[in-house]
Amino acid sequence: MNPDTDLLRHAIQLAQHHMEAGHGGPFGAVIVCENQIIAEGWNQVTSTNDPTAHAEIVAIRSAAARLGRFSLEGCTLFTSCEPCPMCLAATYWARVDRVVYAATRQDAAAIGFNDEHLYRELALPIPQRELPMDQLLRDEAVVVLDAWQAKADKIPY
């Protein structure tokens, strides 16, 4: 028995069960730390009206709450599909050690979950992106950033 395939199958089963129950799209995730499942997640976008409630994000939030820390160092994310750009970024921010996934982003695109647009957009310079972005009040915002830098009791992350 391969623990990676067993855990990945668990993520796939979460995806199927919760998709069939009407909780959201066909995606599931499991986070493992020290050979124990510490969190599960499934897509809840449509059931919670939260566009960020992807399986991986739900699992990351749950794991961080359960562990009582924002860093998931020492953990592995098992997910039924290759993470979208948002979930991949969250995985990096959470400092997950490793990702194991089943379906590819091309498989997801074939059924209407096309992340390629986001991958292309993120690579473009800001003025060339489809989403208009206007920068204002930089000097005022930098004051807050400088205050953070000088803050003696900050918790770096």
Salt bridges, closest charged atoms under 4 A:
ASP4 OD2 - ARG98 NH2 2.35
GLU40 OE2 - HIS10 NE2 2.53
ASP50 OD2 - ARG61 NH1 3.75
GLU82 OE2 - ARG105 NH1 3.59
GLU116 OE2 - ARG105 NE 2.51
GLU130 OE1 - HIS117 NE2 3.73
ASP153 OD1 - LYS151 NZ 2.66
